[in-house]
Amino acid sequence: MPTSPTPPVPAPGSTPAAAAAGARAPGSKGASQQSKTAFSTMEEIRVHEPELYDAMAKGIAQTIINDLRRHAERLKKLMREGQRRD
């Protein structure tokens, strides 16, 4: 099954709002290079921007943990309601 290619991930600070504000990410090479830099894979981010990669990985992990916690609480609530109805 062919998959569509994922769009490239822009480098930190390359958004128009960040460029207008003159924001620079830590360890970046400057605003002109940031606006041209795009990553097409997570591996490229890991290699070229390890701090960004770590922050993204932690954010993704935290989202998964929160989702699991929410689903577990919902399941416990449904189980309690089901036990009360018996």
Order of alpha helices (4+ residues) and beta strands (2+ residues): beta-alpha-alpha-beta-alpha-alpha
